[in-house]
Amino acid sequence: MTEEEVCGHLAAVTNIKQPREYVCEECVKTHSSWMHLRTCQTCGVTLCCDSSPNTHMTKHFEASNHPVVISAEPGERWLWCYIDEQAIGY
């Protein structure tokens, strides 16, 4: 993928927000479990992915329209844009 093909939402991320903790902030409140974590690049919240029972990050995107997340999993280095359904490594 060339730089011209990267969506504007992904291209706009210049400073990666890392997770504050490796927990889903919403699952902790309800004593739920999660599979993998994502961190919103607009507000910095860390929530669970779509493989998790509660899909909190997708719900966050739908409520906030914050388009870009990173994988908060150790060793994974990629961003995802919900609006353009595009991923890139970093």
Rosetta constraint file for C-alpha pairs under 8 A:
AtomPair CA 1 CA 5 HARMONIC 6.12 0.50
AtomPair CA 1 CA 6 HARMONIC 7.22 0.50
AtomPair CA 2 CA 6 HARMONIC 6.90 0.50
AtomPair CA 6 CA 10 HARMONIC 6.63 0.50
AtomPair CA 6 CA 11 HARMONIC 6.38 0.50
AtomPair CA 6 CA 86 HARMONIC 7.83 0.50
AtomPair CA 6 CA 88 HARMONIC 7.92 0.50
AtomPair CA 7 CA 11 HARMONIC 6.24 0.50
AtomPair CA 7 CA 84 HARMONIC 6.83 0.50
AtomPair CA 7 CA 86 HARMONIC 7.37 0.50
AtomPair CA 8 CA 12 HARMONIC 5.96 0.50
AtomPair CA 9 CA 13 HARMONIC 7.01 0.50
AtomPair CA 9 CA 67 HARMONIC 6.83 0.50
AtomPair CA 9 CA 68 HARMONIC 6.76 0.50
AtomPair CA 9 CA 81 HARMONIC 6.76 0.50
AtomPair CA 10 CA 68 HARMONIC 6.63 0.50
AtomPair CA 10 CA 79 HARMONIC 7.23 0.50
AtomPair CA 10 CA 80 HARMONIC 7.50 0.50
AtomPair CA 10 CA 81 HARMONIC 6.44 0.50
AtomPair CA 10 CA 88 HARMONIC 7.86 0.50
AtomPair CA 13 CA 41 HARMONIC 7.37 0.50
AtomPair CA 16 CA 41 HARMONIC 6.77 0.50
AtomPair CA 17 CA 39 HARMONIC 7.26 0.50
AtomPair CA 17 CA 40 HARMONIC 7.59 0.50
AtomPair CA 17 CA 41 HARMONIC 5.75 0.50
AtomPair CA 17 CA 44 HARMONIC 5.95 0.50
AtomPair CA 18 CA 39 HARMONIC 6.83 0.50
AtomPair CA 18 CA 44 HARMONIC 7.34 0.50
AtomPair CA 18 CA 72 HARMONIC 7.16 0.50
AtomPair CA 19 CA 39 HARMONIC 5.92 0.50
AtomPair CA 19 CA 44 HARMONIC 6.94 0.50
AtomPair CA 19 CA 45 HARMONIC 7.35 0.50
AtomPair CA 19 CA 46 HARMONIC 5.96 0.50
AtomPair CA 19 CA 72 HARMONIC 6.26 0.50
AtomPair CA 20 CA 46 HARMONIC 7.62 0.50
AtomPair CA 21 CA 46 HARMONIC 7.67 0.50
AtomPair CA 22 CA 37 HARMONIC 7.32 0.50
AtomPair CA 22 CA 46 HARMONIC 7.66 0.50
AtomPair CA 22 CA 72 HARMONIC 7.29 0.50
AtomPair CA 23 CA 27 HARMONIC 7.86 0.50
AtomPair CA 23 CA 28 HARMONIC 7.18 0.50
AtomPair CA 23 CA 37 HARMONIC 7.19 0.50
AtomPair CA 23 CA 46 HARMONIC 6.98 0.50
AtomPair CA 23 CA 47 HARMONIC 7.16 0.50
AtomPair CA 24 CA 28 HARMONIC 6.20 0.50
AtomPair CA 24 CA 34 HARMONIC 7.08 0.50
AtomPair CA 24 CA 37 HARMONIC 6.58 0.50
AtomPair CA 24 CA 46 HARMONIC 5.69 0.50
AtomPair CA 24 CA 47 HARMONIC 4.20 0.50
AtomPair CA 24 CA 48 HARMONIC 5.36 0.50
AtomPair CA 25 CA 29 HARMONIC 6.84 0.50
AtomPair CA 25 CA 45 HARMONIC 7.46 0.50
AtomPair CA 25 CA 46 HARMONIC 6.24 0.50
AtomPair CA 25 CA 47 HARMONIC 5.86 0.50
AtomPair CA 26 CA 30 HARMONIC 6.83 0.50
AtomPair CA 26 CA 47 HARMONIC 6.70 0.50
AtomPair CA 26 CA 56 HARMONIC 7.02 0.50
AtomPair CA 27 CA 31 HARMONIC 5.74 0.50
AtomPair CA 27 CA 32 HARMONIC 4.67 0.50
AtomPair CA 27 CA 33 HARMONIC 6.20 0.50
AtomPair CA 27 CA 34 HARMONIC 7.18 0.50
AtomPair CA 27 CA 47 HARMONIC 7.86 0.50
AtomPair CA 27 CA 48 HARMONIC 7.78 0.50
AtomPair CA 27 CA 54 HARMONIC 7.72 0.50
AtomPair CA 28 CA 32 HARMONIC 6.32 0.50
AtomPair CA 28 CA 33 HARMONIC 7.92 0.50
AtomPair CA 33 CA 52 HARMONIC 7.45 0.50
AtomPair CA 33 CA 53 HARMONIC 7.53 0.50
AtomPair CA 34 CA 48 HARMONIC 5.79 0.50
AtomPair CA 34 CA 49 HARMONIC 7.63 0.50
AtomPair CA 34 CA 51 HARMONIC 7.93 0.50
AtomPair CA 34 CA 52 HARMONIC 4.81 0.50
AtomPair CA 34 CA 53 HARMONIC 6.74 0.50
AtomPair CA 34 CA 54 HARMONIC 7.68 0.50
AtomPair CA 35 CA 48 HARMONIC 6.88 0.50
AtomPair CA 35 CA 49 HARMONIC 7.01 0.50
AtomPair CA 35 CA 51 HARMONIC 6.16 0.50
AtomPair CA 35 CA 52 HARMONIC 4.94 0.50
AtomPair CA 36 CA 48 HARMONIC 5.73 0.50
AtomPair CA 36 CA 49 HARMONIC 5.56 0.50
AtomPair CA 36 CA 51 HARMONIC 7.23 0.50
AtomPair CA 36 CA 52 HARMONIC 6.94 0.50
AtomPair CA 36 CA 71 HARMONIC 7.99 0.50
AtomPair CA 36 CA 72 HARMONIC 7.63 0.50
AtomPair CA 36 CA 73 HARMONIC 6.65 0.50
AtomPair CA 37 CA 46 HARMONIC 6.52 0.50
AtomPair CA 37 CA 47 HARMONIC 5.56 0.50
AtomPair CA 37 CA 48 HARMONIC 4.53 0.50
AtomPair CA 37 CA 49 HARMONIC 5.64 0.50
AtomPair CA 37 CA 71 HARMONIC 6.26 0.50
AtomPair CA 37 CA 72 HARMONIC 5.14 0.50
AtomPair CA 37 CA 73 HARMONIC 6.15 0.50
AtomPair CA 38 CA 46 HARMONIC 5.53 0.50
AtomPair CA 38 CA 47 HARMONIC 5.54 0.50
AtomPair CA 38 CA 48 HARMONIC 6.08 0.50
AtomPair CA 38 CA 49 HARMONIC 6.25 0.50
AtomPair CA 38 CA 57 HARMONIC 6.83 0.50
AtomPair CA 38 CA 69 HARMONIC 5.98 0.50
AtomPair CA 38 CA 70 HARMONIC 5.47 0.50
AtomPair CA 38 CA 71 HARMONIC 4.61 0.50
AtomPair CA 38 CA 72 HARMONIC 4.82 0.50
AtomPair CA 38 CA 73 HARMONIC 7.52 0.50
AtomPair CA 39 CA 44 HARMONIC 5.83 0.50
AtomPair CA 39 CA 45 HARMONIC 5.60 0.50
AtomPair CA 39 CA 46 HARMONIC 4.25 0.50
AtomPair CA 39 CA 47 HARMONIC 6.47 0.50
AtomPair CA 39 CA 69 HARMONIC 5.23 0.50
AtomPair CA 39 CA 70 HARMONIC 5.30 0.50
AtomPair CA 39 CA 71 HARMONIC 6.48 0.50
AtomPair CA 39 CA 72 HARMONIC 5.85 0.50
AtomPair CA 40 CA 44 HARMONIC 4.87 0.50
AtomPair CA 40 CA 45 HARMONIC 5.45 0.50
AtomPair CA 40 CA 46 HARMONIC 6.42 0.50
AtomPair CA 40 CA 57 HARMONIC 7.88 0.50
AtomPair CA 40 CA 66 HARMONIC 7.14 0.50
AtomPair CA 40 CA 67 HARMONIC 7.96 0.50
AtomPair CA 40 CA 68 HARMONIC 6.12 0.50
AtomPair CA 40 CA 69 HARMONIC 4.39 0.50
AtomPair CA 40 CA 70 HARMONIC 6.70 0.50
AtomPair CA 41 CA 66 HARMONIC 7.64 0.50
AtomPair CA 41 CA 67 HARMONIC 7.96 0.50
AtomPair CA 41 CA 68 HARMONIC 5.55 0.50
AtomPair CA 41 CA 69 HARMONIC 5.31 0.50
AtomPair CA 41 CA 70 HARMONIC 7.06 0.50
AtomPair CA 42 CA 66 HARMONIC 5.92 0.50
AtomPair CA 42 CA 67 HARMONIC 7.76 0.50
AtomPair CA 42 CA 68 HARMONIC 7.17 0.50
AtomPair CA 43 CA 66 HARMONIC 7.92 0.50
AtomPair CA 46 CA 57 HARMONIC 7.68 0.50
AtomPair CA 46 CA 72 HARMONIC 7.57 0.50
AtomPair CA 47 CA 56 HARMONIC 5.60 0.50
AtomPair CA 47 CA 57 HARMONIC 5.08 0.50
AtomPair CA 48 CA 52 HARMONIC 6.07 0.50
AtomPair CA 48 CA 54 HARMONIC 7.30 0.50
AtomPair CA 48 CA 55 HARMONIC 5.75 0.50
AtomPair CA 48 CA 56 HARMONIC 5.30 0.50
AtomPair CA 48 CA 57 HARMONIC 5.60 0.50
AtomPair CA 49 CA 55 HARMONIC 5.28 0.50
AtomPair CA 49 CA 56 HARMONIC 6.67 0.50
AtomPair CA 49 CA 57 HARMONIC 5.80 0.50
AtomPair CA 49 CA 58 HARMONIC 7.17 0.50
AtomPair CA 50 CA 54 HARMONIC 7.59 0.50
AtomPair CA 50 CA 55 HARMONIC 4.59 0.50
AtomPair CA 50 CA 56 HARMONIC 7.70 0.50
AtomPair CA 50 CA 57 HARMONIC 7.53 0.50
AtomPair CA 50 CA 58 HARMONIC 6.93 0.50
AtomPair CA 51 CA 55 HARMONIC 7.03 0.50
AtomPair CA 55 CA 59 HARMONIC 6.47 0.50
AtomPair CA 56 CA 60 HARMONIC 6.05 0.50
AtomPair CA 57 CA 61 HARMONIC 6.25 0.50
AtomPair CA 58 CA 62 HARMONIC 6.19 0.50
AtomPair CA 59 CA 63 HARMONIC 6.17 0.50
AtomPair CA 60 CA 64 HARMONIC 5.87 0.50
AtomPair CA 60 CA 65 HARMONIC 7.63 0.50
AtomPair CA 60 CA 66 HARMONIC 7.68 0.50
AtomPair CA 61 CA 65 HARMONIC 4.81 0.50
AtomPair CA 61 CA 66 HARMONIC 5.27 0.50
AtomPair CA 61 CA 67 HARMONIC 6.43 0.50
AtomPair CA 61 CA 82 HARMONIC 7.50 0.50
AtomPair CA 67 CA 81 HARMONIC 5.33 0.50
AtomPair CA 67 CA 82 HARMONIC 5.23 0.50
AtomPair CA 67 CA 83 HARMONIC 5.92 0.50
AtomPair CA 68 CA 79 HARMONIC 6.65 0.50
AtomPair CA 68 CA 80 HARMONIC 5.51 0.50
AtomPair CA 68 CA 81 HARMONIC 4.51 0.50
AtomPair CA 68 CA 82 HARMONIC 6.40 0.50
AtomPair CA 69 CA 79 HARMONIC 5.58 0.50
AtomPair CA 69 CA 80 HARMONIC 5.38 0.50
AtomPair CA 69 CA 81 HARMONIC 6.71 0.50
AtomPair CA 70 CA 77 HARMONIC 7.28 0.50
AtomPair CA 70 CA 78 HARMONIC 5.67 0.50
AtomPair CA 70 CA 79 HARMONIC 4.31 0.50
AtomPair CA 70 CA 80 HARMONIC 6.23 0.50
AtomPair CA 71 CA 76 HARMONIC 6.15 0.50
AtomPair CA 71 CA 77 HARMONIC 6.55 0.50
AtomPair CA 71 CA 78 HARMONIC 6.01 0.50
AtomPair CA 71 CA 79 HARMONIC 6.64 0.50
AtomPair CA 72 CA 76 HARMONIC 7.23 0.50
AtomPair CA 77 CA 89 HARMONIC 5.68 0.50
AtomPair CA 77 CA 90 HARMONIC 5.56 0.50
AtomPair CA 78 CA 87 HARMONIC 6.73 0.50
AtomPair CA 78 CA 88 HARMONIC 5.50 0.50
AtomPair CA 78 CA 89 HARMONIC 4.07 0.50
AtomPair CA 78 CA 90 HARMONIC 5.60 0.50
AtomPair CA 79 CA 87 HARMONIC 5.46 0.50
AtomPair CA 79 CA 88 HARMONIC 5.45 0.50
AtomPair CA 79 CA 89 HARMONIC 6.25 0.50
AtomPair CA 79 CA 90 HARMONIC 7.31 0.50
AtomPair CA 80 CA 85 HARMONIC 6.96 0.50
AtomPair CA 80 CA 86 HARMONIC 5.72 0.50
AtomPair CA 80 CA 87 HARMONIC 4.36 0.50
AtomPair CA 80 CA 88 HARMONIC 6.77 0.50
AtomPair CA 81 CA 85 HARMONIC 5.33 0.50
AtomPair CA 81 CA 86 HARMONIC 5.27 0.50
AtomPair CA 81 CA 87 HARMONIC 6.36 0.50
AtomPair CA 82 CA 86 HARMONIC 7.25 0.50
